[in-house]
């Protein structure tokens, strides 16, 4: 599935568009493959996952950063959405 990943916060970076290789889960890294098929964007382990109700937009908090993940096309993402501890 094609996704758009954008960093949220004081220093937002450029948007990353690519194919999500595996669904983000708490404790695992998020891996997005670039369209060229040669490069990947890998985050630090995911701490929290929040979903906007009724939309395919997710907010992820990792060990170092916060991201907004928007599903552009493909099947629905099956995520383990959990609360804060």
PyMOL Python script that loads the backbone (N, CA, C, O; Angstrom):
from pymol import cmd

cmd.read_pdbstr("""\
ATOM      1  N   UNK A   1       0.832  -1.170   0.000  1.00  0.00           N
ATOM      2  CA  UNK A   1       0.000   0.000   0.000  1.00  0.00           C
ATOM      3  C   UNK A   1       0.881   1.238   0.000  1.00  0.00           C
ATOM      4  O   UNK A   1       1.949   1.247   0.611  1.00  0.00           O
ATOM      5  N   UNK A   2       0.439   2.265  -0.676  1.00  0.00           N
ATOM      6  CA  UNK A   2       1.215   3.500  -0.767  1.00  0.00           C
ATOM      7  C   UNK A   2       0.828   4.434   0.368  1.00  0.00           C
ATOM      8  O   UNK A   2      -0.352   4.640   0.650  1.00  0.00           O
ATOM      9  N   UNK A   3       1.848   4.996   1.016  1.00  0.00           N
ATOM     10  CA  UNK A   3       1.623   5.877   2.156  1.00  0.00           C
ATOM     11  C   UNK A   3       2.444   7.150   2.024  1.00  0.00           C
ATOM     12  O   UNK A   3       3.407   7.221   1.260  1.00  0.00           O
ATOM     13  N   UNK A   4       2.030   8.156   2.796  1.00  0.00           N
ATOM     14  CA  UNK A   4       2.768   9.407   2.917  1.00  0.00           C
ATOM     15  C   UNK A   4       3.123   9.555   4.384  1.00  0.00           C
ATOM     16  O   UNK A   4       2.236   9.553   5.238  1.00  0.00           O
ATOM     17  N   UNK A   5       4.412   9.684   4.690  1.00  0.00           N
ATOM     18  CA  UNK A   5       4.887   9.834   6.061  1.00  0.00           C
ATOM     19  C   UNK A   5       5.495  11.210   6.190  1.00  0.00           C
ATOM     20  O   UNK A   5       6.369  11.590   5.411  1.00  0.00           O
ATOM     21  N   UNK A   6       5.027  11.960   7.182  1.00  0.00           N
ATOM     22  CA  UNK A   6       5.530  13.313   7.401  1.00  0.00           C
ATOM     23  C   UNK A   6       5.880  13.479   8.871  1.00  0.00           C
ATOM     24  O   UNK A   6       5.091  13.121   9.745  1.00  0.00           O
ATOM     25  N   UNK A   7       7.044  14.014   9.141  1.00  0.00           N
ATOM     26  CA  UNK A   7       7.477  14.257  10.507  1.00  0.00           C
ATOM     27  C   UNK A   7       6.698  15.438  11.076  1.00  0.00           C
ATOM     28  O   UNK A   7       6.469  16.425  10.377  1.00  0.00           O
ATOM     29  N   UNK A   8       6.292  15.345  12.331  1.00  0.00           N
ATOM     30  CA  UNK A   8       5.525  16.385  13.001  1.00  0.00           C
ATOM     31  C   UNK A   8       6.373  16.938  14.138  1.00  0.00           C
ATOM     32  O   UNK A   8       7.041  16.180  14.842  1.00  0.00           O
ATOM     33  N   UNK A   9       6.351  18.253  14.322  1.00  0.00           N
ATOM     34  CA  UNK A   9       7.085  18.834  15.430  1.00  0.00           C
ATOM     35  C   UNK A   9       7.795  20.106  15.036  1.00  0.00           C
ATOM     36  O   UNK A   9       7.460  20.744  14.037  1.00  0.00           O
ATOM     37  N   UNK A  10       8.790  20.467  15.844  1.00  0.00           N
ATOM     38  CA  UNK A  10       9.517  21.717  15.621  1.00  0.00           C
ATOM     39  C   UNK A  10      10.343  21.699  14.356  1.00  0.00           C
ATOM     40  O   UNK A  10      10.482  22.732  13.702  1.00  0.00           O
ATOM     41  N   UNK A  11      10.895  20.555  13.992  1.00  0.00           N
ATOM     42  CA  UNK A  11      11.738  20.453  12.799  1.00  0.00           C
ATOM     43  C   UNK A  11      11.132  19.460  11.815  1.00  0.00           C
ATOM     44  O   UNK A  11      11.655  18.358  11.645  1.00  0.00           O
ATOM     45  N   UNK A  12      10.032  19.840  11.164  1.00  0.00           N
ATOM     46  CA  UNK A  12       9.445  18.884  10.219  1.00  0.00           C
ATOM     47  C   UNK A  12      10.363  18.687   9.017  1.00  0.00           C
ATOM     48  O   UNK A  12      10.899  19.648   8.466  1.00  0.00           O
ATOM     49  N   UNK A  13      10.532  17.464   8.631  1.00  0.00           N
ATOM     50  CA  UNK A  13      11.371  17.135   7.481  1.00  0.00           C
ATOM     51  C   UNK A  13      10.530  17.025   6.229  1.00  0.00           C
ATOM     52  O   UNK A  13       9.343  17.350   6.227  1.00  0.00           O
ATOM     53  N   UNK A  14      11.163  16.561   5.162  1.00  0.00           N
ATOM     54  CA  UNK A  14      10.424  16.395   3.915  1.00  0.00           C
ATOM     55  C   UNK A  14       9.507  15.186   4.029  1.00  0.00           C
ATOM     56  O   UNK A  14       9.739  14.287   4.838  1.00  0.00           O
ATOM     57  N   UNK A  15       8.477  15.177   3.218  1.00  0.00           N
ATOM     58  CA  UNK A  15       7.531  14.066   3.218  1.00  0.00           C
ATOM     59  C   UNK A  15       8.159  12.864   2.523  1.00  0.00           C
ATOM     60  O   UNK A  15       8.899  13.012   1.550  1.00  0.00           O
ATOM     61  N   UNK A  16       7.859  11.685   3.031  1.00  0.00           N
ATOM     62  CA  UNK A  16       8.345  10.443   2.451  1.00  0.00           C
ATOM     63  C   UNK A  16       7.145   9.720   1.852  1.00  0.00           C
ATOM     64  O   UNK A  16       6.195   9.390   2.562  1.00  0.00           O
ATOM     65  N   UNK A  17       7.190   9.477   0.552  1.00  0.00           N
ATOM     66  CA  UNK A  17       6.130   8.745  -0.131  1.00  0.00           C
ATOM     67  C   UNK A  17       6.704   7.419  -0.593  1.00  0.00           C
ATOM     68  O   UNK A  17       7.769   7.375  -1.209  1.00  0.00           O
ATOM     69  N   UNK A  18       6.005   6.352  -0.299  1.00  0.00           N
ATOM     70  CA  UNK A  18       6.494   5.041  -0.699  1.00  0.00           C
ATOM     71  C   UNK A  18       5.542   3.949  -0.308  1.00  0.00           C
ATOM     72  O   UNK A  18       4.386   4.195   0.035  1.00  0.00           O
ATOM     73  N   UNK A  19       6.049   2.730  -0.364  1.00  0.00           N
ATOM     74  CA  UNK A  19       5.246   1.547  -0.070  1.00  0.00           C
ATOM     75  C   UNK A  19       5.562   1.068   1.340  1.00  0.00           C
ATOM     76  O   UNK A  19       6.724   0.860   1.691  1.00  0.00           O
ATOM     77  N   UNK A  20       4.535   0.900   2.131  1.00  0.00           N
ATOM     78  CA  UNK A  20       4.682   0.410   3.495  1.00  0.00           C
ATOM     79  C   UNK A  20       4.972  -1.083   3.441  1.00  0.00           C
ATOM     80  O   UNK A  20       4.152  -1.854   2.942  1.00  0.00           O
ATOM     81  N   UNK A  21       6.130  -1.500   3.948  1.00  0.00           N
ATOM     82  CA  UNK A  21       6.517  -2.909   3.876  1.00  0.00           C
ATOM     83  C   UNK A  21       5.858  -3.759   4.940  1.00  0.00           C
ATOM     84  O   UNK A  21       5.524  -4.915   4.682  1.00  0.00           O
ATOM     85  N   UNK A  22       5.661  -3.215   6.132  1.00  0.00           N
ATOM     86  CA  UNK A  22       4.945  -3.946   7.170  1.00  0.00           C
ATOM     87  C   UNK A  22       4.203  -2.948   8.043  1.00  0.00           C
ATOM     88  O   UNK A  22       4.645  -1.817   8.246  1.00  0.00           O
ATOM     89  N   UNK A  23       3.087  -3.388   8.544  1.00  0.00           N
ATOM     90  CA  UNK A  23       2.259  -2.512   9.374  1.00  0.00           C
ATOM     91  C   UNK A  23       3.005  -2.131  10.643  1.00  0.00           C
ATOM     92  O   UNK A  23       3.651  -2.981  11.255  1.00  0.00           O
ATOM     93  N   UNK A  24       2.927  -0.878  11.046  1.00  0.00           N
ATOM     94  CA  UNK A  24       3.611  -0.457  12.275  1.00  0.00           C
ATOM     95  C   UNK A  24       2.956  -1.086  13.504  1.00  0.00           C
ATOM     96  O   UNK A  24       1.732  -1.102  13.634  1.00  0.00           O
ATOM     97  N   UNK A  25       3.769  -1.585  14.370  1.00  0.00           N
ATOM     98  CA  UNK A  25       3.295  -2.162  15.623  1.00  0.00           C
ATOM     99  C   UNK A  25       4.160  -1.627  16.747  1.00  0.00           C
ATOM    100  O   UNK A  25       5.331  -1.301  16.549  1.00  0.00           O
ATOM    101  N   UNK A  26       3.584  -1.543  17.902  1.00  0.00           N
ATOM    102  CA  UNK A  26       4.312  -1.042  19.062  1.00  0.00           C
ATOM    103  C   UNK A  26       5.543  -1.907  19.315  1.00  0.00           C
ATOM    104  O   UNK A  26       5.444  -3.130  19.415  1.00  0.00           O
ATOM    105  N   UNK A  27       6.692  -1.265  19.417  1.00  0.00           N
ATOM    106  CA  UNK A  27       7.939  -1.976  19.674  1.00  0.00           C
ATOM    107  C   UNK A  27       8.748  -2.301  18.433  1.00  0.00           C
ATOM    108  O   UNK A  27       9.932  -2.622  18.538  1.00  0.00           O
ATOM    109  N   UNK A  28       8.128  -2.222  17.247  1.00  0.00           N
ATOM    110  CA  UNK A  28       8.822  -2.511  15.989  1.00  0.00           C
ATOM    111  C   UNK A  28       9.102  -1.226  15.229  1.00  0.00           C
ATOM    112  O   UNK A  28       8.476  -0.196  15.480  1.00  0.00           O
ATOM    113  N   UNK A  29      10.040  -1.292  14.305  1.00  0.00           N
ATOM    114  CA  UNK A  29      10.361  -0.130  13.474  1.00  0.00           C
ATOM    115  C   UNK A  29       9.373  -0.042  12.311  1.00  0.00           C
ATOM    116  O   UNK A  29       8.755  -1.037  11.933  1.00  0.00           O
ATOM    117  N   UNK A  30       9.234   1.145  11.756  1.00  0.00           N
ATOM    118  CA  UNK A  30       8.401   1.392  10.588  1.00  0.00           C
ATOM    119  C   UNK A  30       9.318   1.425   9.375  1.00  0.00           C
ATOM    120  O   UNK A  30      10.314   2.149   9.371  1.00  0.00           O
ATOM    121  N   UNK A  31       8.991   0.646   8.340  1.00  0.00           N
ATOM    122  CA  UNK A  31       9.828   0.564   7.147  1.00  0.00           C
ATOM    123  C   UNK A  31       9.002   0.957   5.928  1.00  0.00           C
ATOM    124  O   UNK A  31       7.958   0.362   5.661  1.00  0.00           O
ATOM    125  N   UNK A  32       9.475   1.965   5.185  1.00  0.00           N
ATOM    126  CA  UNK A  32       8.830   2.420   3.964  1.00  0.00           C
ATOM    127  C   UNK A  32       9.842   2.323   2.835  1.00  0.00           C
ATOM    128  O   UNK A  32      10.953   2.845   2.928  1.00  0.00           O
ATOM    129  N   UNK A  33       9.434   1.641   1.757  1.00  0.00           N
ATOM    130  CA  UNK A  33      10.307   1.469   0.588  1.00  0.00           C
ATOM    131  C   UNK A  33      10.031   2.597  -0.409  1.00  0.00           C
ATOM    132  O   UNK A  33       8.878   2.867  -0.742  1.00  0.00           O
ATOM    133  N   UNK A  34      11.090   3.250  -0.882  1.00  0.00           N
ATOM    134  CA  UNK A  34      10.950   4.311  -1.873  1.00  0.00           C
ATOM    135  C   UNK A  34      10.531   3.714  -3.212  1.00  0.00           C
ATOM    136  O   UNK A  34      10.748   2.527  -3.452  1.00  0.00           O
ATOM    137  N   UNK A  35       9.928   4.532  -4.097  1.00  0.00           N
ATOM    138  CA  UNK A  35       9.465   4.029  -5.391  1.00  0.00           C
ATOM    139  C   UNK A  35      10.559   3.390  -6.252  1.00  0.00           C
ATOM    140  O   UNK A  35      10.256   2.536  -7.085  1.00  0.00           O
ATOM    141  N   UNK A  36      11.811   3.782  -6.070  1.00  0.00           N
ATOM    142  CA  UNK A  36      12.885   3.193  -6.876  1.00  0.00           C
ATOM    143  C   UNK A  36      13.185   1.746  -6.491  1.00  0.00           C
ATOM    144  O   UNK A  36      13.848   1.032  -7.242  1.00  0.00           O
ATOM    145  N   UNK A  37      12.700   1.309  -5.323  1.00  0.00           N
ATOM    146  CA  UNK A  37      12.905  -0.065  -4.884  1.00  0.00           C
ATOM    147  C   UNK A  37      14.283  -0.346  -4.315  1.00  0.00           C
ATOM    148  O   UNK A  37      14.555  -1.467  -3.888  1.00  0.00           O
ATOM    149  N   UNK A  38      15.153   0.647  -4.302  1.00  0.00           N
ATOM    150  CA  UNK A  38      16.526   0.449  -3.829  1.00  0.00           C
ATOM    151  C   UNK A  38      16.761   0.997  -2.426  1.00  0.00           C
ATOM    152  O   UNK A  38      17.699   0.580  -1.745  1.00  0.00           O
ATOM    153  N   UNK A  39      15.927   1.915  -1.998  1.00  0.00           N
ATOM    154  CA  UNK A  39      16.144   2.576  -0.712  1.00  0.00           C
ATOM    155  C   UNK A  39      14.934   2.404   0.188  1.00  0.00           C
ATOM    156  O   UNK A  39      13.812   2.204  -0.278  1.00  0.00           O
ATOM    157  N   UNK A  40      15.186   2.487   1.497  1.00  0.00           N
ATOM    158  CA  UNK A  40      14.130   2.368   2.491  1.00  0.00           C
ATOM    159  C   UNK A  40      14.274   3.476   3.522  1.00  0.00           C
ATOM    160  O   UNK A  40      15.375   3.967   3.771  1.00  0.00           O
ATOM    161  N   UNK A  41      13.153   3.864   4.119  1.00  0.00           N
ATOM    162  CA  UNK A  41      13.144   4.800   5.234  1.00  0.00           C
ATOM    163  C   UNK A  41      12.760   3.989   6.462  1.00  0.00           C
ATOM    164  O   UNK A  41      11.698   3.367   6.487  1.00  0.00           O
ATOM    165  N   UNK A  42      13.610   3.989   7.475  1.00  0.00           N
ATOM    166  CA  UNK A  42      13.391   3.194   8.676  1.00  0.00           C
ATOM    167  C   UNK A  42      13.395   4.119   9.883  1.00  0.00           C
ATOM    168  O   UNK A  42      14.306   4.931  10.046  1.00  0.00           O
ATOM    169  N   UNK A  43      12.373   3.995  10.734  1.00  0.00           N
ATOM    170  CA  UNK A  43      12.289   4.815  11.939  1.00  0.00           C
ATOM    171  C   UNK A  43      12.858   4.046  13.127  1.00  0.00           C
ATOM    172  O   UNK A  43      13.229   2.878  13.007  1.00  0.00           O
ATOM    173  N   UNK A  44      12.920   4.701  14.248  1.00  0.00           N
ATOM    174  CA  UNK A  44      13.252   4.028  15.501  1.00  0.00           C
ATOM    175  C   UNK A  44      11.997   3.286  15.971  1.00  0.00           C
ATOM    176  O   UNK A  44      10.929   3.497  15.397  1.00  0.00           O
ATOM    177  N   UNK A  45      12.082   2.435  16.981  1.00  0.00           N
ATOM    178  CA  UNK A  45      10.913   1.654  17.417  1.00  0.00           C
ATOM    179  C   UNK A  45       9.709   2.525  17.792  1.00  0.00           C
ATOM    180  O   UNK A  45       9.854   3.583  18.404  1.00  0.00           O
ATOM    181  N   UNK A  46       8.518   2.053  17.407  1.00  0.00           N
ATOM    182  CA  UNK A  46       7.265   2.772  17.642  1.00  0.00           C
ATOM    183  C   UNK A  46       6.854   2.619  19.102  1.00  0.00           C
ATOM    184  O   UNK A  46       6.879   1.521  19.658  1.00  0.00           O
ATOM    185  N   UNK A  47       6.472   3.748  19.716  1.00  0.00           N
ATOM    186  CA  UNK A  47       5.994   3.727  21.102  1.00  0.00           C
ATOM    187  C   UNK A  47       4.473   3.789  21.175  1.00  0.00           C
ATOM    188  O   UNK A  47       3.853   3.049  21.938  1.00  0.00           O
ATOM    189  N   UNK A  48       3.867   4.684  20.370  1.00  0.00           N
ATOM    190  CA  UNK A  48       2.415   4.867  20.403  1.00  0.00           C
ATOM    191  C   UNK A  48       1.870   5.003  18.994  1.00  0.00           C
ATOM    192  O   UNK A  48       2.545   5.506  18.096  1.00  0.00           O
ATOM    193  N   UNK A  49       0.624   4.540  18.812  1.00  0.00           N
ATOM    194  CA  UNK A  49      -0.068   4.681  17.534  1.00  0.00           C
ATOM    195  C   UNK A  49      -1.464   5.222  17.823  1.00  0.00           C
ATOM    196  O   UNK A  49      -2.217   4.649  18.610  1.00  0.00           O
ATOM    197  N   UNK A  50      -1.793   6.326  17.177  1.00  0.00           N
ATOM    198  CA  UNK A  50      -3.128   6.915  17.311  1.00  0.00           C
ATOM    199  C   UNK A  50      -3.747   7.024  15.932  1.00  0.00           C
ATOM    200  O   UNK A  50      -3.049   7.318  14.961  1.00  0.00           O
ATOM    201  N   UNK A  51      -5.062   6.790  15.831  1.00  0.00           N
ATOM    202  CA  UNK A  51      -5.748   6.868  14.535  1.00  0.00           C
ATOM    203  C   UNK A  51      -6.854   7.906  14.605  1.00  0.00           C
ATOM    204  O   UNK A  51      -7.592   7.972  15.588  1.00  0.00           O
ATOM    205  N   UNK A  52      -6.967   8.725  13.547  1.00  0.00           N
ATOM    206  CA  UNK A  52      -8.077   9.658  13.449  1.00  0.00           C
ATOM    207  C   UNK A  52      -9.321   8.868  13.085  1.00  0.00           C
ATOM    208  O   UNK A  52      -9.300   8.064  12.152  1.00  0.00           O
ATOM    209  N   UNK A  53     -10.380   9.088  13.798  1.00  0.00           N
ATOM    210  CA  UNK A  53     -11.619   8.340  13.616  1.00  0.00           C
ATOM    211  C   UNK A  53     -12.182   8.531  12.214  1.00  0.00           C
ATOM    212  O   UNK A  53     -12.342   9.658  11.745  1.00  0.00           O
ATOM    213  N   UNK A  54     -12.481   7.420  11.551  1.00  0.00           N
ATOM    214  CA  UNK A  54     -13.096   7.447  10.237  1.00  0.00           C
ATOM    215  C   UNK A  54     -12.171   7.796   9.094  1.00  0.00           C
ATOM    216  O   UNK A  54     -12.640   7.999   7.974  1.00  0.00           O
ATOM    217  N   UNK A  55     -10.881   7.872   9.330  1.00  0.00           N
ATOM    218  CA  UNK A  55      -9.922   8.226   8.284  1.00  0.00           C
ATOM    219  C   UNK A  55      -8.752   7.257   8.311  1.00  0.00           C
ATOM    220  O   UNK A  55      -8.530   6.563   9.303  1.00  0.00           O
ATOM    221  N   UNK A  56      -8.005   7.215   7.210  1.00  0.00           N
ATOM    222  CA  UNK A  56      -6.784   6.416   7.161  1.00  0.00           C
ATOM    223  C   UNK A  56      -5.579   7.297   7.457  1.00  0.00           C
ATOM    224  O   UNK A  56      -4.616   7.328   6.691  1.00  0.00           O
ATOM    225  N   UNK A  57      -5.642   8.014   8.578  1.00  0.00           N
ATOM    226  CA  UNK A  57      -4.554   8.874   9.028  1.00  0.00           C
ATOM    227  C   UNK A  57      -4.166   8.428  10.435  1.00  0.00           C
ATOM    228  O   UNK A  57      -5.009   8.307  11.323  1.00  0.00           O
ATOM    229  N   UNK A  58      -2.865   8.188  10.612  1.00  0.00           N
ATOM    230  CA  UNK A  58      -2.344   7.705  11.884  1.00  0.00           C
ATOM    231  C   UNK A  58      -1.247   8.639  12.378  1.00  0.00           C
ATOM    232  O   UNK A  58      -0.504   9.214  11.582  1.00  0.00           O
ATOM    233  N   UNK A  59      -1.153   8.785  13.682  1.00  0.00           N
ATOM    234  CA  UNK A  59      -0.046   9.520  14.291  1.00  0.00           C
ATOM    235  C   UNK A  59       0.784   8.517  15.065  1.00  0.00           C
ATOM    236  O   UNK A  59       0.261   7.765  15.889  1.00  0.00           O
ATOM    237  N   UNK A  60       2.076   8.510  14.798  1.00  0.00           N
ATOM    238  CA  UNK A  60       2.997   7.564  15.419  1.00  0.00           C
ATOM    239  C   UNK A  60       4.016   8.314  16.252  1.00  0.00           C
ATOM    240  O   UNK A  60       4.539   9.342  15.823  1.00  0.00           O
ATOM    241  N   UNK A  61       4.297   7.809  17.429  1.00  0.00           N
ATOM    242  CA  UNK A  61       5.380   8.337  18.236  1.00  0.00           C
ATOM    243  C   UNK A  61       6.436   7.249  18.331  1.00  0.00           C
ATOM    244  O   UNK A  61       6.154   6.119  18.727  1.00  0.00           O
ATOM    245  N   UNK A  62       7.655   7.612  17.959  1.00  0.00           N
ATOM    246  CA  UNK A  62       8.766   6.670  18.062  1.00  0.00           C
ATOM    247  C   UNK A  62       9.661   7.100  19.216  1.00  0.00           C
ATOM    248  O   UNK A  62       9.339   8.040  19.943  1.00  0.00           O
ATOM    249  N   UNK A  63      10.763   6.424  19.376  1.00  0.00           N
ATOM    250  CA  UNK A  63      11.693   6.758  20.449  1.00  0.00           C
ATOM    251  C   UNK A  63      12.242   8.175  20.292  1.00  0.00           C
ATOM    252  O   UNK A  63      12.546   8.830  21.289  1.00  0.00           O
ATOM    253  N   UNK A  64      12.374   8.663  19.041  1.00  0.00           N
ATOM    254  CA  UNK A  64      12.981   9.973  18.809  1.00  0.00           C
ATOM    255  C   UNK A  64      12.061  11.018  18.207  1.00  0.00           C
ATOM    256  O   UNK A  64      12.328  12.211  18.349  1.00  0.00           O
ATOM    257  N   UNK A  65      10.989  10.619  17.542  1.00  0.00           N
ATOM    258  CA  UNK A  65      10.205  11.560  16.746  1.00  0.00           C
ATOM    259  C   UNK A  65       8.722  11.229  16.762  1.00  0.00           C
ATOM    260  O   UNK A  65       8.290  10.203  17.288  1.00  0.00           O
ATOM    261  N   UNK A  66       7.952  12.148  16.158  1.00  0.00           N
ATOM    262  CA  UNK A  66       6.523  11.936  15.946  1.00  0.00           C
ATOM    263  C   UNK A  66       6.242  12.078  14.461  1.00  0.00           C
ATOM    264  O   UNK A  66       6.822  12.935  13.794  1.00  0.00           O
ATOM    265  N   UNK A  67       5.352  11.237  13.940  1.00  0.00           N
ATOM    266  CA  UNK A  67       5.058  11.212  12.517  1.00  0.00           C
ATOM    267  C   UNK A  67       3.559  11.185  12.275  1.00  0.00           C
ATOM    268  O   UNK A  67       2.780  10.743  13.120  1.00  0.00           O
ATOM    269  N   UNK A  68       3.171  11.671  11.091  1.00  0.00           N
ATOM    270  CA  UNK A  68       1.799  11.554  10.593  1.00  0.00           C
ATOM    271  C   UNK A  68       1.867  10.613   9.395  1.00  0.00           C
ATOM    272  O   UNK A  68       2.589  10.884   8.436  1.00  0.00           O
ATOM    273  N   UNK A  69       1.125   9.515   9.442  1.00  0.00           N
ATOM    274  CA  UNK A  69       1.117   8.514   8.383  1.00  0.00           C
ATOM    275  C   UNK A  69      -0.247   8.539   7.715  1.00  0.00           C
ATOM    276  O   UNK A  69      -1.266   8.297   8.362  1.00  0.00           O
ATOM    277  N   UNK A  70      -0.266   8.833   6.421  1.00  0.00           N
ATOM    278  CA  UNK A  70      -1.509   8.883   5.660  1.00  0.00           C
ATOM    279  C   UNK A  70      -1.487   7.780   4.617  1.00  0.00           C
ATOM    280  O   UNK A  70      -0.563   7.701   3.807  1.00  0.00           O
ATOM    281  N   UNK A  71      -2.510   6.927   4.636  1.00  0.00           N
ATOM    282  CA  UNK A  71      -2.609   5.840   3.663  1.00  0.00           C
ATOM    283  C   UNK A  71      -3.200   6.422   2.388  1.00  0.00           C
ATOM    284  O   UNK A  71      -4.319   6.935   2.397  1.00  0.00           O
ATOM    285  N   UNK A  72      -2.453   6.345   1.294  1.00  0.00           N
ATOM    286  CA  UNK A  72      -2.884   6.904   0.013  1.00  0.00           C
ATOM    287  C   UNK A  72      -3.687   5.910  -0.800  1.00  0.00           C
ATOM    288  O   UNK A  72      -4.723   6.265  -1.362  1.00  0.00           O
ATOM    289  N   UNK A  73      -3.228   4.670  -0.874  1.00  0.00           N
ATOM    290  CA  UNK A  73      -3.928   3.649  -1.648  1.00  0.00           C
ATOM    291  C   UNK A  73      -3.579   2.284  -1.094  1.00  0.00           C
ATOM    292  O   UNK A  73      -2.582   2.119  -0.392  1.00  0.00           O
ATOM    293  N   UNK A  74      -4.405   1.317  -1.415  1.00  0.00           N
ATOM    294  CA  UNK A  74      -4.149  -0.044  -0.973  1.00  0.00           C
ATOM    295  C   UNK A  74      -5.158  -0.499   0.047  1.00  0.00           C
ATOM    296  O   UNK A  74      -6.150   0.182   0.304  1.00  0.00           O
ATOM    297  N   UNK A  75      -4.901  -1.658   0.630  1.00  0.00           N
ATOM    298  CA  UNK A  75      -5.809  -2.234   1.617  1.00  0.00           C
ATOM    299  C   UNK A  75      -5.716  -1.462   2.929  1.00  0.00           C
ATOM    300  O   UNK A  75      -4.776  -0.702   3.160  1.00  0.00           O
ATOM    301  N   UNK A  76      -6.699  -1.673   3.765  1.00  0.00           N
ATOM    302  CA  UNK A  76      -6.714  -1.020   5.076  1.00  0.00           C
ATOM    303  C   UNK A  76      -5.538  -1.532   5.912  1.00  0.00           C
ATOM    304  O   UNK A  76      -5.147  -2.695   5.813  1.00  0.00           O
ATOM    305  N   UNK A  77      -5.001  -0.664   6.716  1.00  0.00           N
ATOM    306  CA  UNK A  77      -3.876  -1.015   7.578  1.00  0.00           C
ATOM    307  C   UNK A  77      -4.407  -1.660   8.845  1.00  0.00           C
ATOM    308  O   UNK A  77      -5.329  -1.131   9.466  1.00  0.00           O
ATOM    309  N   UNK A  78      -3.844  -2.788   9.236  1.00  0.00           N
ATOM    310  CA  UNK A  78      -4.226  -3.392  10.502  1.00  0.00           C
ATOM    311  C   UNK A  78      -3.150  -3.047  11.522  1.00  0.00           C
ATOM    312  O   UNK A  78      -2.040  -3.577  11.477  1.00  0.00           O
ATOM    313  N   UNK A  79      -3.490  -2.165  12.429  1.00  0.00           N
ATOM    314  CA  UNK A  79      -2.543  -1.680  13.410  1.00  0.00           C
ATOM    315  C   UNK A  79      -2.987  -2.072  14.794  1.00  0.00           C
ATOM    316  O   UNK A  79      -4.181  -2.203  15.066  1.00  0.00           O
ATOM    317  N   UNK A  80      -2.022  -2.257  15.666  1.00  0.00           N
ATOM    318  CA  UNK A  80      -2.336  -2.438  17.076  1.00  0.00           C
ATOM    319  C   UNK A  80      -2.361  -1.058  17.698  1.00  0.00           C
ATOM    320  O   UNK A  80      -1.314  -0.506  18.033  1.00  0.00           O
ATOM    321  N   UNK A  81      -3.537  -0.503  17.851  1.00  0.00           N
ATOM    322  CA  UNK A  81      -3.673   0.832  18.430  1.00  0.00           C
ATOM    323  C   UNK A  81      -3.786   0.665  19.918  1.00  0.00           C
ATOM    324  O   UNK A  81      -4.708   0.020  20.417  1.00  0.00           O
ATOM    325  N   UNK A  82      -2.834   1.257  20.634  1.00  0.00           N
ATOM    326  CA  UNK A  82      -2.836   1.125  22.081  1.00  0.00           C
ATOM    327  C   UNK A  82      -2.689   2.477  22.735  1.00  0.00           C
ATOM    328  O   UNK A  82      -2.229   3.433  22.111  1.00  0.00           O
ATOM    329  N   UNK A  83      -3.076   2.555  23.979  1.00  0.00           N
ATOM    330  CA  UNK A  83      -2.980   3.797  24.725  1.00  0.00           C
ATOM    331  C   UNK A  83      -1.623   3.977  25.368  1.00  0.00           C
ATOM    332  O   UNK A  83      -0.751   3.114  25.265  1.00  0.00           O
ATOM    333  N   UNK A  84      -1.454   5.092  26.024  1.00  0.00           N
ATOM    334  CA  UNK A  84      -0.205   5.399  26.714  1.00  0.00           C
ATOM    335  C   UNK A  84      -0.104   4.588  27.991  1.00  0.00           C
ATOM    336  O   UNK A  84      -1.109   4.225  28.603  1.00  0.00           O
ATOM    337  N   UNK A  85       1.103   4.319  28.369  1.00  0.00           N
ATOM    338  CA  UNK A  85       1.330   3.600  29.631  1.00  0.00           C
ATOM    339  C   UNK A  85       1.875   4.526  30.671  1.00  0.00           C
ATOM    340  O   UNK A  85       2.131   4.105  31.800  1.00  0.00           O
TER     341      UNK A  85
END
""", "prot")
cmd.dss("prot")
cmd.show_as("cartoon", "prot")
cmd.util.cbc("prot")
cmd.orient("prot")
